[in-house]
Amino acid sequence: MFVKDPCGIVCVLVTYLAIFYADYVIIKWVVLQTMLDSLWGTFNVVMFNTVIFLLTIAHIKAVLTDPGTIPLPQTRVDFSDIHSSDSGCDFVNWTVCARCETYRPPRAHHCRICQRCIRRMDHHCPWINNCVGERNQKYFIQFLIYVGALSAYAITLVAVSWMTECEDCSQDVPIKQARIMHCVILLLESALFGMFVAAILIDQLQAILTDETAVEQIQHQGPYRPHKPKMLLLSEVCGREHPLLWLLPCSAAPRKFDTPLIDHHV
């Protein structure tokens, strides 16, 4: 699934441009300039690129994973009996989307950018050019965590390189000026993205732990299941495996919410 939204595509490109620029600055202007003959240089290059690798996998999955799109009906649907006894008690809280002309389960909302209804939709994020829904929220949270970790890592490496005296560093004035310029740009980029993703991550965790998506907060619907344990709410998004494995983007997101759709045709 890839949404053809110009704003989202530009944001995705800007994301990778910022990531690869950070990698370039750390390797070219920090490690090779101040840690060339040290094992710490090799260690930091490997660790920094490992975080970038995990970040990239999480981002690609968040971009390409179906967030929980409600299928469009193949034929016209009769909406007159959605609350009738024949529909079953499981469909009492289902609603009808006038734009998609189909039934949708509780907590599903219509996205005007994707032009489809999304299960447990939180919001549409241009940085992944996709909606954040029940099937890709895990990858979105992983992406936020790795961007925050990469930003903190970059700031730390630049700060250490400035505070540590380097006798082997080049004393050529143009090289020193270029290094300072790139490091300052990286610090500003890392601080900006770090604070940005930290705010979104806190909002996402709050939405999960209170069981209330951003759309539901705007509509003042209140928590969907106010008495459900917090760890169970987290496991519904991140999976049933050990919490330490929640940070790995290689594991599949849980799909326990795939409720069968009502199939009432004219």
VEXMIDO-221633 format. One line per 3 residues: number of its first residue (from 1); for each residue x, y, z of N, C-alpha, C, O. Coordinates in nm, 2 decimals. Layout:
BEGIN
NUM	X Y Z X Y Z X Y Z X Y Z; ...
This chain:
BEGIN
1	0.08 -0.12 0.00 0.00 0.00 0.00 0.09 0.12 0.00 0.17 0.14 0.09; 0.07 0.21 -0.10 0.15 0.34 -0.11 0.05 0.45 -0.15 -0.01 0.44 -0.26; 0.04 0.55 -0.07 -0.05 0.66 -0.09 0.01 0.76 -0.18 0.12 0.80 -0.15
4	-0.05 0.80 -0.29 0.00 0.89 -0.38 -0.03 1.04 -0.34 -0.11 1.11 -0.41; 0.02 1.08 -0.23 0.00 1.21 -0.18 0.13 1.29 -0.19 0.23 1.25 -0.13; 0.13 1.40 -0.27 0.25 1.48 -0.29 0.32 1.52 -0.16 0.44 1.52 -0.15
7	0.24 1.57 -0.07 0.30 1.62 0.06 0.37 1.50 0.13 0.48 1.52 0.19; 0.30 1.38 0.14 0.36 1.27 0.20 0.49 1.22 0.13 0.58 1.18 0.20; 0.49 1.22 0.00 0.61 1.18 -0.07 0.72 1.27 -0.04 0.84 1.22 -0.03
10	0.70 1.40 -0.04 0.80 1.50 -0.01 0.86 1.47 0.13 0.98 1.48 0.15; 0.77 1.45 0.23 0.81 1.43 0.37 0.89 1.30 0.38 0.99 1.30 0.46; 0.86 1.20 0.30 0.94 1.07 0.31 1.08 1.10 0.25 1.18 1.05 0.31
13	1.08 1.17 0.14 1.21 1.20 0.08 1.30 1.29 0.18 1.42 1.27 0.19; 1.23 1.39 0.24 1.31 1.47 0.34 1.36 1.39 0.46 1.47 1.41 0.51; 1.28 1.29 0.50 1.32 1.20 0.61 1.45 1.13 0.57 1.54 1.13 0.65
16	1.45 1.07 0.46 1.57 0.99 0.42 1.69 1.08 0.39 1.81 1.05 0.41; 1.66 1.20 0.34 1.77 1.30 0.31 1.84 1.34 0.44 1.96 1.35 0.45; 1.75 1.36 0.55 1.81 1.40 0.68 1.88 1.28 0.74 1.99 1.30 0.80
19	1.84 1.16 0.72 1.90 1.04 0.78 2.04 1.02 0.72 2.14 1.00 0.78; 2.04 1.03 0.58 2.17 1.00 0.51 2.27 1.12 0.53 2.39 1.10 0.53; 2.22 1.24 0.55 2.31 1.35 0.58 2.37 1.33 0.72 2.49 1.36 0.74
22	2.29 1.29 0.81 2.34 1.26 0.95 2.45 1.16 0.94 2.55 1.17 1.01; 2.43 1.05 0.86 2.53 0.94 0.85 2.66 1.00 0.79 2.77 0.96 0.83; 2.64 1.08 0.69 2.76 1.14 0.62 2.84 1.23 0.71 2.96 1.22 0.72
25	2.77 1.31 0.79 2.84 1.40 0.88 2.92 1.32 0.99 3.03 1.35 1.02; 2.85 1.22 1.05 2.91 1.14 1.16 3.03 1.07 1.11 3.14 1.07 1.17; 3.02 1.01 0.99 3.14 0.93 0.94 3.25 1.02 0.88 3.37 1.01 0.92
28	3.21 1.12 0.80 3.31 1.20 0.73 3.37 1.31 0.83 3.49 1.33 0.82; 3.29 1.38 0.91 3.34 1.49 0.98 3.35 1.47 1.13 3.40 1.56 1.20; 3.31 1.36 1.18 3.32 1.33 1.32 3.42 1.21 1.34 3.53 1.23 1.40
31	3.39 1.10 1.29 3.47 0.98 1.32 3.60 0.99 1.24 3.71 0.97 1.31; 3.60 1.01 1.11 3.72 1.02 1.04 3.81 1.13 1.07 3.93 1.13 1.04; 3.76 1.24 1.13 3.84 1.35 1.17 3.89 1.34 1.31 4.00 1.40 1.34
34	3.82 1.27 1.40 3.86 1.27 1.54 3.88 1.14 1.60 3.94 1.12 1.71; 3.84 1.03 1.53 3.85 0.89 1.59 3.91 0.80 1.49 3.88 0.68 1.49; 3.99 0.85 1.40 4.04 0.77 1.29 4.13 0.65 1.34 4.11 0.54 1.28
37	4.21 0.67 1.44 4.30 0.56 1.48 4.25 0.50 1.61 4.33 0.44 1.69; 4.12 0.51 1.64 4.07 0.45 1.76 3.96 0.35 1.73 3.89 0.36 1.63; 3.95 0.24 1.81 3.85 0.14 1.80 3.71 0.20 1.82 3.61 0.15 1.77
40	3.71 0.31 1.90 3.58 0.37 1.92 3.52 0.43 1.79 3.40 0.43 1.77; 3.60 0.46 1.70 3.55 0.51 1.57 3.48 0.40 1.49 3.37 0.42 1.45; 3.54 0.28 1.49 3.47 0.17 1.42 3.35 0.13 1.49 3.24 0.10 1.43
43	3.35 0.13 1.63 3.24 0.09 1.71 3.12 0.19 1.68 3.01 0.14 1.66; 3.15 0.32 1.68 3.04 0.41 1.67 2.99 0.41 1.53 2.87 0.43 1.51; 3.07 0.39 1.43 3.02 0.38 1.29 2.92 0.26 1.28 2.81 0.27 1.22
46	2.96 0.14 1.33 2.88 0.02 1.33 2.75 0.05 1.40 2.64 0.01 1.35; 2.75 0.10 1.52 2.63 0.12 1.60 2.54 0.22 1.54 2.42 0.20 1.54; 2.60 0.33 1.49 2.52 0.44 1.43 2.44 0.38 1.31 2.32 0.41 1.29
49	2.51 0.31 1.23 2.45 0.25 1.11 2.35 0.14 1.14 2.26 0.11 1.06; 2.37 0.07 1.25 2.28 -0.03 1.29 2.14 0.04 1.33 2.04 -0.01 1.29; 2.15 0.15 1.40 2.03 0.22 1.43 1.96 0.27 1.31 1.84 0.26 1.29
52	2.04 0.32 1.21 1.98 0.36 1.08 1.91 0.25 1.01 1.81 0.26 0.95; 1.98 0.13 1.01 1.92 0.01 0.95 1.78 -0.02 1.01 1.68 -0.04 0.94; 1.78 -0.03 1.14 1.65 -0.06 1.21 1.55 0.05 1.19 1.43 0.02 1.17
55	1.59 0.17 1.19 1.50 0.28 1.16 1.44 0.27 1.02 1.32 0.29 1.00; 1.53 0.24 0.92 1.48 0.23 0.78 1.38 0.11 0.77 1.28 0.13 0.70; 1.41 0.00 0.83 1.31 -0.11 0.82 1.18 -0.08 0.88 1.07 -0.10 0.82
58	1.18 -0.01 1.00 1.06 0.02 1.07 0.98 0.13 0.98 0.86 0.12 0.97; 1.05 0.22 0.92 0.99 0.32 0.84 0.92 0.26 0.72 0.81 0.30 0.68; 1.00 0.18 0.65 0.95 0.11 0.53 0.82 0.03 0.56 0.72 0.04 0.48
61	0.82 -0.04 0.67 0.70 -0.12 0.71 0.59 -0.03 0.75 0.47 -0.06 0.71; 0.61 0.09 0.81 0.51 0.18 0.85 0.45 0.24 0.72 0.33 0.27 0.72; 0.53 0.26 0.62 0.49 0.33 0.49 0.40 0.23 0.41 0.30 0.26 0.36
64	0.45 0.10 0.40 0.39 0.01 0.30 0.29 -0.09 0.37 0.22 -0.15 0.29; 0.29 -0.10 0.50 0.19 -0.19 0.56 0.05 -0.13 0.56 0.03 -0.01 0.59; -0.05 -0.21 0.52 -0.19 -0.16 0.52 -0.23 -0.13 0.67 -0.22 -0.22 0.75
67	-0.26 -0.01 0.70 -0.30 0.03 0.84 -0.42 -0.03 0.89 -0.46 -0.02 1.01; -0.50 -0.10 0.80 -0.63 -0.15 0.84 -0.74 -0.10 0.76 -0.85 -0.06 0.81; -0.72 -0.10 0.63 -0.82 -0.04 0.53 -0.94 -0.13 0.53 -0.93 -0.25 0.51
70	-1.06 -0.06 0.54 -1.18 -0.14 0.52 -1.21 -0.16 0.37 -1.21 -0.07 0.29; -1.23 -0.29 0.33 -1.25 -0.32 0.19 -1.38 -0.25 0.14 -1.48 -0.24 0.21; -1.37 -0.21 0.01 -1.49 -0.15 -0.05 -1.58 -0.26 -0.10 -1.53 -0.36 -0.15
73	-1.71 -0.25 -0.09 -1.80 -0.35 -0.13 -1.80 -0.37 -0.28 -1.79 -0.27 -0.36; -1.81 -0.49 -0.33 -1.81 -0.52 -0.47 -1.94 -0.48 -0.54 -1.95 -0.45 -0.66; -2.05 -0.49 -0.46 -2.18 -0.45 -0.51 -2.24 -0.35 -0.41 -2.19 -0.33 -0.30
76	-2.35 -0.29 -0.44 -2.42 -0.20 -0.35 -2.47 -0.27 -0.23 -2.51 -0.39 -0.23; -2.46 -0.20 -0.11 -2.50 -0.26 0.01 -2.62 -0.20 0.07 -2.65 -0.08 0.06; -2.71 -0.29 0.13 -2.83 -0.25 0.19 -2.80 -0.21 0.33 -2.77 -0.30 0.41
79	-2.81 -0.08 0.37 -2.78 -0.04 0.50 -2.90 -0.04 0.60 -2.88 0.00 0.72; -3.01 -0.08 0.55 -3.13 -0.06 0.63 -3.14 -0.16 0.75 -3.21 -0.13 0.85; -3.06 -0.27 0.75 -3.07 -0.37 0.85 -2.94 -0.38 0.94 -2.92 -0.49 1.00
82	-2.86 -0.28 0.95 -2.74 -0.29 1.03 -2.77 -0.31 1.17 -2.69 -0.38 1.24; -2.88 -0.25 1.22 -2.91 -0.27 1.37 -3.03 -0.36 1.39 -3.09 -0.37 1.50; -3.06 -0.44 1.29 -3.17 -0.53 1.30 -3.12 -0.66 1.37 -3.00 -0.68 1.39
85	-3.21 -0.74 1.42 -3.18 -0.86 1.49 -3.10 -0.96 1.40 -3.03 -1.04 1.45; -3.12 -0.95 1.27 -3.06 -1.05 1.18 -2.91 -1.02 1.17 -2.83 -1.10 1.13; -2.87 -0.89 1.20 -2.73 -0.85 1.19 -2.64 -0.92 1.30 -2.52 -0.93 1.28
88	-2.70 -0.95 1.41 -2.62 -1.01 1.52 -2.58 -0.90 1.62 -2.55 -0.79 1.58; -2.56 -0.94 1.74 -2.52 -0.84 1.84 -2.38 -0.79 1.82 -2.34 -0.68 1.88; -2.29 -0.87 1.75 -2.16 -0.82 1.73 -2.15 -0.70 1.64 -2.04 -0.63 1.64
91	-2.25 -0.66 1.57 -2.25 -0.55 1.48 -2.33 -0.43 1.53 -2.36 -0.34 1.45; -2.36 -0.43 1.66 -2.45 -0.32 1.71 -2.38 -0.19 1.70 -2.44 -0.09 1.67; -2.25 -0.18 1.73 -2.18 -0.05 1.73 -2.11 -0.02 1.59 -2.04 0.07 1.58
94	-2.15 -0.09 1.49 -2.09 -0.06 1.36 -2.17 0.06 1.30 -2.28 0.09 1.33; -2.09 0.13 1.22 -2.15 0.25 1.16 -2.14 0.24 1.00 -2.08 0.15 0.95; -2.20 0.34 0.93 -2.19 0.34 0.79 -2.11 0.46 0.74 -2.13 0.57 0.79
97	-2.02 0.44 0.65 -1.94 0.55 0.59 -2.01 0.60 0.47 -2.02 0.52 0.37; -2.06 0.72 0.46 -2.13 0.77 0.35 -2.03 0.79 0.23 -2.08 0.78 0.11; -1.90 0.81 0.25 -1.81 0.83 0.14 -1.77 0.70 0.08 -1.77 0.68 -0.04
100	-1.74 0.60 0.16 -1.70 0.47 0.11 -1.82 0.38 0.08 -1.81 0.28 0.00; -1.94 0.42 0.13 -2.06 0.34 0.11 -2.04 0.20 0.16 -2.07 0.11 0.08; -2.00 0.18 0.28 -1.98 0.05 0.33 -1.99 0.05 0.48 -1.99 0.16 0.54
103	-2.01 -0.06 0.54 -2.01 -0.07 0.69 -1.86 -0.06 0.74 -1.77 -0.09 0.67; -1.85 -0.01 0.86 -1.72 0.00 0.93 -1.73 -0.04 1.07 -1.83 0.00 1.14; -1.64 -0.11 1.13 -1.65 -0.15 1.27 -1.62 -0.04 1.36 -1.58 0.07 1.32
106	-1.64 -0.06 1.49 -1.61 0.05 1.59 -1.47 0.09 1.58 -1.38 0.02 1.56; -1.45 0.23 1.60 -1.32 0.29 1.60 -1.26 0.31 1.47 -1.15 0.36 1.45; -1.33 0.27 1.36 -1.28 0.30 1.23 -1.33 0.43 1.18 -1.44 0.48 1.21
109	-1.24 0.51 1.11 -1.27 0.64 1.07 -1.23 0.66 0.93 -1.14 0.59 0.88; -1.29 0.76 0.86 -1.26 0.78 0.72 -1.14 0.88 0.71 -1.14 0.99 0.78; -1.04 0.85 0.63 -0.93 0.94 0.61 -0.95 1.01 0.47 -0.96 0.95 0.37
112	-0.95 1.14 0.48 -0.97 1.22 0.35 -0.85 1.21 0.26 -0.87 1.24 0.14; -0.73 1.18 0.31 -0.62 1.17 0.22 -0.61 1.04 0.16 -0.59 1.02 0.03; -0.62 0.93 0.24 -0.62 0.79 0.18 -0.76 0.76 0.11 -0.76 0.67 0.02
115	-0.86 0.84 0.14 -0.99 0.82 0.09 -1.05 0.69 0.11 -1.12 0.63 0.03; -1.02 0.63 0.23 -1.07 0.50 0.27 -1.09 0.51 0.42 -1.04 0.60 0.49; -1.17 0.41 0.47 -1.19 0.40 0.62 -1.08 0.31 0.67 -1.05 0.21 0.62
118	-1.03 0.35 0.79 -0.91 0.28 0.85 -0.95 0.23 0.99 -1.01 0.31 1.07; -0.93 0.10 1.02 -0.95 0.05 1.15 -0.87 0.11 1.25 -0.75 0.13 1.24; -0.93 0.15 1.36 -0.86 0.21 1.48 -0.77 0.32 1.43 -0.65 0.32 1.47
121	-0.81 0.41 1.35 -0.73 0.51 1.29 -0.69 0.61 1.40 -0.78 0.66 1.47; -0.56 0.64 1.41 -0.51 0.74 1.50 -0.50 0.88 1.43 -0.56 0.98 1.47; -0.43 0.88 1.32 -0.41 1.00 1.24 -0.34 0.97 1.11 -0.29 0.86 1.10
124	-0.34 1.06 1.02 -0.27 1.04 0.89 -0.14 1.12 0.91 -0.14 1.24 0.94; -0.02 1.04 0.89 0.11 1.10 0.92 0.18 1.12 0.78 0.21 1.02 0.71; 0.21 1.24 0.74 0.28 1.26 0.62 0.42 1.21 0.62 0.48 1.18 0.51
127	0.48 1.19 0.74 0.62 1.14 0.74 0.63 1.00 0.71 0.74 0.95 0.68; 0.52 0.92 0.71 0.52 0.79 0.66 0.43 0.77 0.54 0.41 0.67 0.49; 0.37 0.89 0.50 0.28 0.89 0.39 0.17 0.78 0.40 0.14 0.71 0.30
130	0.12 0.77 0.52 0.02 0.66 0.54 -0.06 0.70 0.67 -0.01 0.78 0.75; -0.17 0.63 0.69 -0.24 0.65 0.81 -0.17 0.56 0.92 -0.11 0.46 0.89; -0.19 0.60 1.05 -0.14 0.52 1.16 -0.27 0.45 1.21 -0.36 0.51 1.27
133	-0.27 0.32 1.19 -0.39 0.24 1.23 -0.35 0.12 1.30 -0.24 0.11 1.35; -0.44 0.02 1.32 -0.42 -0.09 1.40 -0.31 -0.19 1.35 -0.25 -0.26 1.43; -0.28 -0.19 1.22 -0.18 -0.28 1.17 -0.04 -0.23 1.16 0.05 -0.30 1.15
136	-0.03 -0.09 1.16 0.11 -0.04 1.14 0.15 0.06 1.25 0.25 0.12 1.24; 0.07 0.07 1.36 0.11 0.16 1.47 0.23 0.11 1.54 0.31 0.19 1.58; 0.25 -0.02 1.54 0.38 -0.07 1.61 0.50 -0.02 1.53 0.59 0.02 1.59
139	0.50 -0.03 1.40 0.61 0.01 1.32 0.63 0.16 1.33 0.74 0.21 1.33; 0.52 0.24 1.34 0.53 0.38 1.35 0.60 0.42 1.48 0.68 0.51 1.49; 0.56 0.35 1.59 0.62 0.38 1.72 0.77 0.34 1.72 0.86 0.41 1.77
142	0.81 0.22 1.66 0.95 0.19 1.64 1.02 0.29 1.57 1.14 0.33 1.60; 0.97 0.34 1.46 1.03 0.45 1.38 1.06 0.57 1.47 1.17 0.63 1.46; 0.96 0.61 1.55 0.98 0.73 1.64 1.09 0.70 1.74 1.18 0.79 1.77
145	1.10 0.58 1.80 1.20 0.55 1.90 1.34 0.55 1.83 1.43 0.61 1.89; 1.35 0.50 1.71 1.48 0.49 1.65 1.53 0.63 1.60 1.65 0.66 1.61; 1.44 0.72 1.56 1.47 0.85 1.52 1.52 0.93 1.64 1.62 1.00 1.64
148	1.45 0.91 1.76 1.49 0.97 1.88 1.63 0.92 1.93 1.71 1.00 1.97; 1.65 0.79 1.92 1.78 0.74 1.96 1.89 0.78 1.86 2.00 0.81 1.91; 1.86 0.79 1.73 1.97 0.84 1.64 2.00 0.99 1.66 2.12 1.03 1.66
151	1.90 1.07 1.70 1.92 1.21 1.72 2.01 1.22 1.85 2.10 1.30 1.85; 1.98 1.15 1.95 2.05 1.16 2.08 2.20 1.11 2.05 2.29 1.17 2.11; 2.21 1.00 1.98 2.34 0.95 1.94 2.43 1.05 1.87 2.55 1.07 1.90
154	2.37 1.11 1.77 2.44 1.21 1.69 2.49 1.33 1.77 2.60 1.38 1.76; 2.40 1.38 1.86 2.43 1.49 1.95 2.55 1.46 2.04 2.64 1.53 2.06; 2.54 1.33 2.09 2.64 1.29 2.19 2.78 1.28 2.12 2.88 1.32 2.17
157	2.78 1.22 2.00 2.91 1.21 1.92 2.97 1.34 1.89 3.09 1.36 1.90; 2.89 1.43 1.84 2.94 1.57 1.81 2.99 1.64 1.94 3.09 1.70 1.93; 2.91 1.63 2.05 2.96 1.69 2.17 3.09 1.64 2.22 3.18 1.71 2.26
160	3.10 1.50 2.22 3.23 1.44 2.26 3.34 1.48 2.17 3.45 1.50 2.22; 3.32 1.49 2.04 3.43 1.53 1.95 3.47 1.67 1.97 3.59 1.70 1.95; 3.38 1.76 2.02 3.42 1.89 2.05 3.49 1.91 2.18 3.58 1.99 2.20
163	3.45 1.83 2.28 3.51 1.84 2.41 3.64 1.77 2.43 3.72 1.80 2.52; 3.66 1.67 2.34 3.79 1.59 2.35 3.90 1.65 2.27 3.88 1.68 2.15; 4.01 1.67 2.33 4.12 1.73 2.25 4.18 1.63 2.15 4.20 1.51 2.19
166	4.19 1.67 2.03 4.24 1.58 1.92 4.37 1.63 1.87 4.37 1.73 1.79; 4.48 1.56 1.90 4.61 1.61 1.85 4.63 1.57 1.70 4.71 1.64 1.63; 4.56 1.46 1.65 4.58 1.42 1.52 4.48 1.48 1.42 4.49 1.46 1.30
169	4.39 1.57 1.47 4.30 1.63 1.38 4.37 1.73 1.29 4.47 1.79 1.32; 4.31 1.75 1.17 4.37 1.84 1.07 4.36 1.98 1.12 4.25 2.03 1.18; 4.46 2.06 1.10 4.47 2.20 1.14 4.44 2.29 1.03 4.45 2.41 1.04
172	4.41 2.23 0.91 4.38 2.31 0.79 4.25 2.39 0.82 4.15 2.33 0.86; 4.26 2.52 0.80 4.14 2.61 0.84 4.02 2.58 0.76 3.91 2.57 0.82; 4.02 2.56 0.63 3.90 2.53 0.55 3.83 2.40 0.60 3.71 2.39 0.61
175	3.92 2.30 0.64 3.86 2.17 0.69 3.80 2.19 0.82 3.69 2.13 0.85; 3.86 2.27 0.91 3.80 2.29 1.04 3.67 2.37 1.03 3.58 2.34 1.10; 3.67 2.46 0.94 3.54 2.54 0.92 3.43 2.45 0.86 3.32 2.46 0.91
178	3.47 2.37 0.77 3.37 2.28 0.71 3.31 2.18 0.82 3.20 2.15 0.82; 3.41 2.13 0.90 3.36 2.04 1.01 3.27 2.11 1.10 3.17 2.05 1.14; 3.30 2.23 1.14 3.22 2.30 1.24 3.08 2.33 1.17 2.98 2.31 1.24
181	3.08 2.37 1.05 2.95 2.40 0.98 2.86 2.27 0.97 2.75 2.28 1.01; 2.92 2.16 0.93 2.84 2.04 0.92 2.79 1.99 1.06 2.68 1.94 1.07; 2.88 2.00 1.16 2.84 1.96 1.29 2.73 2.05 1.35 2.64 2.00 1.42
184	2.73 2.18 1.32 2.63 2.27 1.37 2.50 2.24 1.31 2.39 2.23 1.37; 2.50 2.21 1.17 2.38 2.18 1.10 2.32 2.05 1.16 2.20 2.03 1.17; 2.41 1.95 1.18 2.36 1.82 1.24 2.30 1.84 1.37 2.20 1.77 1.41
187	2.36 1.92 1.46 2.31 1.94 1.59 2.17 2.00 1.58 2.08 1.96 1.66; 2.15 2.10 1.50 2.02 2.16 1.48 1.92 2.06 1.43 1.80 2.06 1.48; 1.96 1.98 1.33 1.87 1.88 1.27 1.83 1.78 1.38 1.71 1.74 1.39
190	1.93 1.73 1.45 1.91 1.63 1.56 1.82 1.68 1.67 1.73 1.61 1.71; 1.84 1.80 1.71 1.76 1.86 1.82 1.62 1.88 1.77 1.52 1.85 1.85; 1.60 1.93 1.65 1.46 1.95 1.60 1.39 1.82 1.58 1.28 1.81 1.63
193	1.45 1.72 1.52 1.38 1.60 1.50 1.36 1.52 1.63 1.26 1.45 1.65; 1.46 1.53 1.71 1.45 1.46 1.84 1.34 1.51 1.93 1.26 1.43 1.98; 1.32 1.64 1.94 1.21 1.69 2.02 1.08 1.66 1.95 0.98 1.64 2.02
196	1.08 1.67 1.82 0.95 1.64 1.74 0.90 1.50 1.76 0.79 1.48 1.80; 0.99 1.40 1.74 0.95 1.26 1.76 0.92 1.23 1.90 0.84 1.14 1.93; 0.99 1.29 2.00 0.96 1.27 2.14 0.82 1.31 2.18 0.75 1.24 2.25
199	0.78 1.42 2.12 0.64 1.47 2.15 0.54 1.37 2.09 0.44 1.34 2.15; 0.56 1.33 1.97 0.47 1.24 1.90 0.47 1.10 1.97 0.36 1.04 1.99; 0.59 1.05 2.02 0.60 0.93 2.08 0.52 0.93 2.22 0.44 0.84 2.25
202	0.53 1.04 2.29 0.45 1.05 2.42 0.31 1.05 2.39 0.23 0.99 2.46; 0.26 1.12 2.28 0.12 1.12 2.24 0.07 0.98 2.20 -0.04 0.94 2.24; 0.16 0.91 2.13 0.12 0.77 2.09 0.11 0.68 2.21 0.01 0.60 2.22
205	0.20 0.68 2.30 0.19 0.60 2.42 0.07 0.63 2.50 0.01 0.55 2.56; 0.05 0.76 2.51 -0.07 0.80 2.59 -0.20 0.75 2.53 -0.29 0.71 2.60; -0.21 0.76 2.39 -0.32 0.71 2.32 -0.34 0.56 2.34 -0.46 0.51 2.36
208	-0.23 0.48 2.35 -0.24 0.34 2.37 -0.28 0.31 2.51 -0.37 0.23 2.53; -0.22 0.37 2.61 -0.24 0.34 2.75 -0.38 0.39 2.80 -0.43 0.33 2.89; -0.43 0.49 2.73 -0.57 0.54 2.77 -0.67 0.48 2.68 -0.79 0.50 2.70
211	-0.63 0.40 2.58 -0.72 0.33 2.48 -0.81 0.44 2.42 -0.93 0.42 2.41; -0.75 0.54 2.37 -0.82 0.65 2.30 -0.74 0.71 2.19 -0.64 0.78 2.22; -0.78 0.69 2.07 -0.70 0.74 1.96 -0.71 0.89 1.95 -0.79 0.95 2.01
214	-0.63 0.95 1.86 -0.63 1.10 1.84 -0.76 1.14 1.79 -0.81 1.25 1.83; -0.82 1.06 1.70 -0.96 1.10 1.65 -1.06 1.09 1.76 -1.15 1.18 1.76; -1.05 0.99 1.84 -1.15 0.98 1.95 -1.13 1.09 2.06 -1.23 1.14 2.12
217	-1.00 1.14 2.08 -0.98 1.25 2.17 -1.04 1.38 2.12 -1.10 1.45 2.19; -1.03 1.40 1.98 -1.09 1.52 1.92 -1.24 1.51 1.94 -1.31 1.62 1.96; -1.30 1.40 1.92 -1.45 1.38 1.93 -1.50 1.36 2.07 -1.62 1.35 2.09
220	-1.40 1.37 2.17 -1.44 1.35 2.31 -1.52 1.23 2.34 -1.62 1.24 2.41; -1.48 1.12 2.28 -1.55 0.99 2.30 -1.51 0.92 2.43 -1.58 0.84 2.48; -1.39 0.95 2.49 -1.35 0.89 2.61 -1.28 0.76 2.58 -1.29 0.71 2.46
223	-1.22 0.69 2.67 -1.15 0.56 2.65 -1.25 0.46 2.61 -1.36 0.45 2.65; -1.20 0.38 2.51 -1.29 0.27 2.45 -1.31 0.16 2.55 -1.42 0.11 2.56; -1.20 0.12 2.62 -1.21 0.01 2.73 -1.14 0.07 2.85 -1.02 0.03 2.87
226	-1.20 0.14 2.93 -1.13 0.21 3.04 -1.07 0.12 3.15 -0.98 0.17 3.22; -1.12 0.00 3.16 -1.07 -0.09 3.27 -0.97 -0.20 3.22 -0.94 -0.29 3.30; -0.92 -0.19 3.10 -0.84 -0.29 3.05 -0.69 -0.26 3.10 -0.65 -0.15 3.09
229	-0.62 -0.37 3.15 -0.48 -0.35 3.19 -0.39 -0.28 3.09 -0.41 -0.31 2.97; -0.30 -0.20 3.13 -0.21 -0.13 3.04 -0.12 -0.22 2.96 -0.10 -0.19 2.84; -0.07 -0.32 3.02 0.02 -0.41 2.95 -0.06 -0.49 2.83 0.00 -0.51 2.73
232	-0.18 -0.52 2.86 -0.26 -0.58 2.75 -0.29 -0.49 2.64 -0.29 -0.53 2.52; -0.31 -0.36 2.67 -0.33 -0.26 2.57 -0.20 -0.24 2.48 -0.21 -0.23 2.36; -0.08 -0.24 2.55 0.04 -0.24 2.48 0.07 -0.36 2.39 0.11 -0.35 2.28
235	0.03 -0.48 2.44 0.05 -0.60 2.37 -0.04 -0.61 2.25 0.00 -0.68 2.15; -0.15 -0.55 2.26 -0.24 -0.55 2.14 -0.18 -0.48 2.02 -0.21 -0.51 1.91; -0.10 -0.38 2.05 -0.03 -0.30 1.94 0.10 -0.36 1.91 0.13 -0.37 1.79
238	0.18 -0.40 2.01 0.32 -0.45 1.98 0.33 -0.60 1.97 0.44 -0.64 1.92; 0.24 -0.67 2.01 0.25 -0.82 1.99 0.25 -0.89 2.13 0.27 -0.83 2.23; 0.24 -1.02 2.13 0.23 -1.10 2.25 0.37 -1.15 2.29 0.38 -1.22 2.40
241	0.48 -1.12 2.21 0.61 -1.17 2.25 0.66 -1.09 2.37 0.60 -1.00 2.42; 0.78 -1.12 2.41 0.84 -1.05 2.52 0.86 -0.90 2.49 0.89 -0.87 2.38; 0.84 -0.82 2.59 0.85 -0.67 2.56 0.98 -0.63 2.50 0.98 -0.53 2.43
244	1.09 -0.70 2.53 1.22 -0.66 2.47 1.22 -0.68 2.32 1.30 -0.61 2.25; 1.14 -0.77 2.27 1.13 -0.79 2.13 1.04 -0.69 2.06 1.03 -0.69 1.93; 0.97 -0.61 2.13 0.88 -0.51 2.07 0.96 -0.40 1.99 0.90 -0.34 1.90
247	1.09 -0.39 2.01 1.17 -0.29 1.94 1.22 -0.34 1.81 1.27 -0.26 1.73; 1.20 -0.47 1.78 1.25 -0.53 1.66 1.15 -0.52 1.55 1.04 -0.57 1.56; 1.18 -0.45 1.44 1.08 -0.43 1.33 1.07 -0.55 1.24 0.98 -0.55 1.15
250	1.14 -0.66 1.27 1.13 -0.78 1.19 1.01 -0.86 1.23 0.96 -0.94 1.14; 0.96 -0.85 1.35 0.84 -0.93 1.39 0.71 -0.87 1.33 0.70 -0.74 1.32; 0.62 -0.95 1.31 0.49 -0.90 1.25 0.40 -0.84 1.35 0.41 -0.88 1.47
253	0.32 -0.74 1.31 0.23 -0.68 1.40 0.11 -0.77 1.42 0.07 -0.85 1.34; 0.05 -0.77 1.54 -0.07 -0.85 1.57 -0.18 -0.82 1.49 -0.21 -0.71 1.45; -0.26 -0.92 1.45 -0.38 -0.90 1.37 -0.51 -0.96 1.43 -0.59 -1.01 1.36
256	-0.52 -0.95 1.56 -0.63 -1.00 1.63 -0.76 -0.92 1.61 -0.87 -0.96 1.66; -0.74 -0.80 1.55 -0.86 -0.71 1.53 -0.93 -0.73 1.40 -1.02 -0.66 1.37; -0.88 -0.83 1.32 -0.94 -0.85 1.19 -1.08 -0.91 1.20 -1.11 -1.03 1.18
259	-1.18 -0.83 1.24 -1.32 -0.87 1.25 -1.38 -0.88 1.12 -1.36 -0.80 1.03; -1.45 -0.99 1.09 -1.52 -1.01 0.96 -1.62 -0.89 0.93 -1.68 -0.85 1.03; -1.62 -0.85 0.81 -1.71 -0.74 0.77 -1.85 -0.79 0.75 -1.87 -0.90 0.71
262	-1.95 -0.70 0.77 -2.09 -0.73 0.74 -2.10 -0.75 0.59 -2.04 -0.67 0.52; -2.18 -0.84 0.55 -2.19 -0.87 0.40 -2.34 -0.87 0.37 -2.40 -0.98 0.35; -2.40 -0.75 0.36 -2.54 -0.74 0.33 -2.56 -0.68 0.20 -2.53 -0.56 0.18
265	-2.60 -0.75 0.10 -2.62 -0.70 -0.04 -2.76 -0.67 -0.07 -2.85 -0.74 -0.01; -2.78 -0.58 -0.16 -2.92 -0.56 -0.21 -2.97 -0.67 -0.29 -3.09 -0.67 -0.34
